Amino acid sequence: MCDQALEKYLFKEEIKDESVVEIRNKKLYINGELRDASNGKTFEVICPADKQLSPPSHGRAKKILNWHSKSAKQGFDYWSKLPLAERQEWIGKLRDKLLENSDLLRESIMYEMGKTWEGSEEDLTSITNSLQYYSDEMNNRQDIPIADKEGTHEHRIVQQPLGVSVAFLAYNFPLLNLGFKLGPALAAGCSVILKPSEFSPVSAYIIGEICAEIGFPKGVITVICGDLPNVGIPLCESKIPSLITMIGSTETAQKLIEQSSKTSIKRYSMECGGNAPFIVFDDADLDLAITHGAALKWVTQVKSAWHLIAFSFTSR
């Protein structure tokens, strides 16, 4: 990242006023419409560059959350029956619009995450690549025949859309994480409820705005936000979702599985972790190891696991 770009996009007053306005006061995206929180409340997302954003948080009433799940079910009923070519066309429209708004999306990540302009590129590239890859991959999906040795029956593995998916996203790569959930869900014919982290929801809100702008089919994509007790758990307790997917801590995954399994049988796709170790061997170049270790652990301002690096080099 060059110093000029870093200064322009993070620490100077050269940031355009209209960019700040565009990133403030985001709305939820539900049933094809942009909406304020049902309880009228908002929460602030604080940027490390001393900027404050105020997108509205989601209402806490379980019956309201259940309505969102029902709209996602209606969206699934429509989307799953749509011919693949038409789904691919809609996914292509969404991808094109994301690229058209690439600067706004990257700026939003800088505000909510404190990333550099260069660092925000990976998020944008990941979501656009994900939409393209999974859309194209569906052309290669076919039913799989299973041989019957006796020749009396025909066996076949049929691939079909699963249902409504609820995706809980980690805060560190807002659009990358969103893209890795949205791309395969849309391509497979599923509707998806996106629940970004309340620490970095702004770019996800903008995805909702773009969906509304291009008239993406109602209920297929939903963007809501809020904390785990008031939003996450009620979503999991709903009988409507067929899949719960998450990027986050093992503890959170355990809570989600425990709550969601009480009401219905669901499938799970969990990426759990944190505190990945950084191992340095005796013959390593310590200067190089320190540089790369610090960069990897701090690239998105994530402080977890830094103690492992510090401990590794205390005897240097």
C-alpha positions in Angstrom: 0.0 0.0 0.0 1.6 3.3 -1.0 1.6 6.1 1.5 -0.3 8.5 -0.7 -3.3 6.2 -1.0 -3.2 5.4 2.7 -3.4 9.1 3.5 -6.1 9.8 1.0 -8.4 7.1 2.1 -7.9 6.8 5.8 -6.4 9.7 7.7 -6.9 12.9 5.6 -9.9 15.2 5.2 -9.7 14.6 1.4 -12.3 11.9 1.6 -15.3 13.3 -0.3 -18.3 14.3 1.7 -20.6 12.4 -0.6 -18.8 9.2 0.1 -19.4 9.7 3.8 -23.1 10.3 3.2 -23.4 7.2 1.0 -21.9 5.0 3.7 -24.0 6.4 6.5 -27.5 5.5 7.6 -27.9 2.1 5.9 -31.1 0.2 5.8 -31.9 -3.5 6.1 -32.9 -5.4 2.9 -35.9 -7.6 3.4 -38.4 -9.1 0.9 -36.9 -7.0 -1.9 -37.2 -3.7 0.0 -34.9 -1.4 2.0 -36.3 -1.0 5.6 -35.5 0.6 8.9 -35.2 -1.5 11.9 -38.6 -2.6 13.2 -37.8 -1.1 16.6 -36.5 2.1 15.1 -33.2 1.8 16.8 -29.7 2.2 15.2 -26.2 1.2 16.3 -22.9 2.8 15.5 -20.0 1.2 13.6 -16.8 2.9 14.6 -14.0 3.2 12.1 -10.4 3.1 13.3 -9.9 6.4 11.4 -12.3 8.1 13.9 -15.3 8.0 11.5 -18.7 6.9 12.9 -21.4 5.1 10.9 -24.9 4.5 12.0 -26.7 1.8 10.1 -29.9 0.6 11.9 -29.8 -2.6 13.8 -32.6 -5.2 13.5 -35.8 -5.4 15.5 -35.8 -7.8 18.4 -39.3 -9.3 18.0 -39.2 -13.0 17.2 -42.4 -12.8 15.3 -40.8 -10.2 13.0 -37.8 -12.4 12.4 -40.1 -15.3 11.6 -41.7 -13.1 9.0 -38.3 -12.5 7.4 -37.8 -16.3 7.3 -41.2 -16.7 5.7 -40.3 -14.2 3.0 -37.1 -16.1 2.4 -39.1 -19.3 2.0 -41.3 -17.6 -0.6 -38.1 -16.4 -2.3 -36.8 -20.0 -2.3 -40.0 -21.3 -3.8 -39.6 -18.9 -6.7 -35.8 -19.0 -7.1 -35.5 -22.8 -6.9 -37.9 -23.3 -9.8 -36.3 -20.7 -12.0 -34.4 -22.2 -14.9 -30.6 -22.2 -14.4 -30.1 -19.8 -17.3 -32.3 -17.2 -15.7 -30.6 -17.6 -12.3 -27.3 -17.2 -14.0 -28.5 -14.1 -15.7 -29.6 -12.5 -12.4 -26.3 -13.5 -10.7 -24.5 -11.9 -13.6 -26.5 -8.7 -13.2 -25.7 -8.6 -9.5 -22.0 -9.1 -10.2 -21.9 -6.4 -12.9 -23.5 -4.0 -10.5 -21.0 -4.8 -7.7 -18.2 -4.1 -10.1 -19.9 -0.8 -11.1 -20.0 0.2 -7.4 -16.5 -1.2 -6.6 -15.2 2.1 -5.2 -18.1 2.5 -2.9 -17.9 -1.1 -1.7 -14.1 -0.8 -1.1 -14.5 2.5 0.8 -17.2 1.0 3.0 -14.8 -1.8 4.0 -12.1 0.8 4.8 -14.6 2.6 7.0 -15.9 -0.4 8.9 -12.7 -2.4 9.1 -9.9 0.2 8.9 -8.4 -1.6 6.0 -6.2 0.1 3.5 -7.4 0.7 -0.1 -5.1 -2.1 -1.3 -6.4 -4.4 1.5 -10.0 -3.9 0.5 -9.4 -5.3 -3.0 -9.4 -8.9 -1.8 -12.9 -8.6 -0.5 -14.3 -7.2 -3.7 -12.4 -9.7 -5.9 -13.5 -12.6 -3.7 -17.3 -11.8 -3.9 -17.3 -11.1 -7.6 -15.2 -14.2 -8.4 -17.4 -16.3 -6.1 -20.6 -15.2 -8.0 -19.0 -16.0 -11.3 -17.4 -19.3 -10.4 -20.4 -21.0 -8.7 -22.7 -19.7 -11.5 -20.5 -21.3 -14.1 -19.9 -24.5 -12.0 -23.7 -25.2 -12.1 -23.3 -26.0 -15.8 -21.1 -29.0 -14.8 -23.6 -30.4 -12.3 -25.4 -33.5 -13.3 -27.3 -36.3 -11.6 -25.0 -39.2 -10.7 -26.1 -42.7 -11.7 -25.3 -45.7 -9.4 -24.9 -49.1 -11.0 -27.3 -51.8 -10.0 -25.5 -55.1 -10.1 -28.7 -57.1 -10.4 -30.1 -54.8 -13.1 -33.5 -54.6 -11.6 -33.6 -51.0 -10.4 -32.3 -47.6 -11.5 -30.4 -45.6 -8.9 -29.5 -42.0 -9.2 -28.1 -39.3 -6.9 -30.2 -36.2 -7.7 -28.9 -32.8 -6.9 -31.5 -30.2 -6.1 -31.8 -26.9 -4.1 -31.7 -27.5 -0.3 -33.9 -24.6 0.9 -33.5 -21.4 2.9 -29.9 -20.8 4.2 -29.0 -18.6 7.1 -25.4 -17.3 6.9 -23.6 -15.8 9.9 -20.6 -13.8 8.8 -17.3 -13.0 10.5 -16.2 -9.4 10.7 -12.7 -9.6 9.4 -13.4 -10.0 5.6 -16.9 -8.6 5.2 -17.4 -9.1 1.5 -15.2 -12.1 1.1 -17.1 -14.0 3.7 -20.4 -12.8 2.2 -19.4 -13.9 -1.2 -18.3 -17.4 -0.1 -21.9 -17.9 1.2 -23.9 -16.0 -1.4 -22.2 -17.4 -4.5 -22.9 -21.1 -4.0 -26.3 -20.5 -2.4 -27.7 -18.5 -5.3 -26.1 -20.8 -7.9 -27.7 -23.9 -6.3 -31.1 -22.3 -6.2 -31.3 -21.5 -2.5 -32.5 -18.2 -0.9 -30.1 -16.9 1.8 -30.5 -14.7 4.9 -27.2 -12.9 5.4 -26.5 -11.9 9.0 -23.2 -9.8 8.9 -21.3 -9.0 12.1 -22.6 -6.0 13.9 -19.0 -4.7 13.9 -18.8 -4.6 10.0 -22.2 -4.7 8.4 -22.0 -1.7 6.2 -20.7 -3.4 3.0 -23.5 -6.0 3.4 -26.1 -3.2 3.6 -24.8 -1.8 0.4 -25.2 -5.2 -1.2 -28.8 -5.0 -0.2 -29.1 -1.6 -1.7 -27.7 -2.9 -5.0 -30.1 -5.8 -5.0 -33.0 -3.4 -4.5 -31.7 -1.2 -7.3 -31.5 -3.9 -9.9 -34.9 -5.4 -8.8 -33.4 -8.8 -7.6 -36.2 -11.3 -7.0 -37.9 -10.7 -3.6 -37.0 -12.8 -0.7 -34.0 -14.5 -2.4 -31.5 -12.4 -0.6 -32.1 -10.9 2.9 -29.7 -8.7 4.8 -30.4 -8.2 8.5 -28.1 -7.4 11.5 -28.1 -7.6 15.2 -26.6 -9.5 18.2 -26.7 -13.2 18.8 -29.4 -13.3 21.5 -31.9 -11.0 19.7 -31.3 -11.9 16.1 -29.0 -14.9 15.7 -30.8 -17.3 18.0 -34.3 -16.5 16.8 -33.2 -17.1 13.2 -31.8 -20.5 14.2 -34.9 -21.4 16.2 -37.1 -20.9 13.1 -38.2 -24.1 11.5 -37.9 -22.6 8.0 -34.1 -22.6 7.4 -32.7 -25.9 6.0 -29.1 -24.9 6.4 -27.2 -22.9 9.0 -23.7 -21.8 7.9 -21.3 -19.7 9.9 -17.8 -18.2 9.9 -16.7 -17.5 13.5 -15.7 -19.0 16.8 -16.3 -22.6 17.9 -18.2 -21.3 20.9 -20.7 -19.4 18.8 -21.1 -22.4 16.5 -22.0 -24.6 19.4 -24.6 -22.2 20.6 -26.2 -21.9 17.1 -26.3 -25.7 16.6 -27.8 -26.2 20.1 -30.5 -23.6 19.5 -31.3 -24.6 15.9 -31.6 -28.3 16.5 -34.3 -27.9 19.1 -37.0 -27.0 16.5 -36.1 -28.9 13.3 -33.4 -31.0 11.6 -31.0 -28.8 9.8 -27.7 -29.1 7.9 -24.7 -27.2 9.1 -21.6 -25.7 7.4 -19.4 -24.2 10.0 -15.9 -22.6 9.6 -14.8 -22.4 13.2 -11.4 -21.2 14.5 -9.3 -18.4 15.7 -5.8 -18.1 17.2 -4.1 -20.0 14.4 -0.5 -20.8 15.5 2.5 -19.3 13.8 5.3 -21.9 13.9 8.9 -20.7 13.4 11.7 -23.3 13.1 15.3 -23.0 14.3 16.7 -22.5 10.8 14.3 -19.8 9.8 15.2 -16.2 8.9 13.9 -14.5 12.0 13.7 -11.0 10.5 11.6 -12.4 7.7 9.5 -14.5 10.0 8.7 -11.5 12.3 7.8 -9.4 9.3 5.5 -12.0 7.7 4.1 -13.1 11.1 3.1 -9.6 12.1 1.6 -8.9 8.6 -0.5 -12.1 8.6 -1.9 -11.5 12.1 -2.6 -7.8 11.8 -3.6 -7.6 8.2 -7.3 -6.9 9.2 -6.6 -5.4 12.6 -7.3 -8.8 14.2 -5.5 -8.9 17.5 -6.2 -12.5 18.4 -3.2 -14.9 18.4 -0.7 -12.0 18.5 0.5 -13.3 21.8 1.7 -16.5 20.0 4.0 -14.4 17.8 5.2 -12.3 20.6 6.0 -15.4 22.7 7.8 -17.1 19.8 10.3 -14.3 19.5 10.9 -13.3 23.2 14.1 -15.3 23.3 15.5 -13.7 20.1 
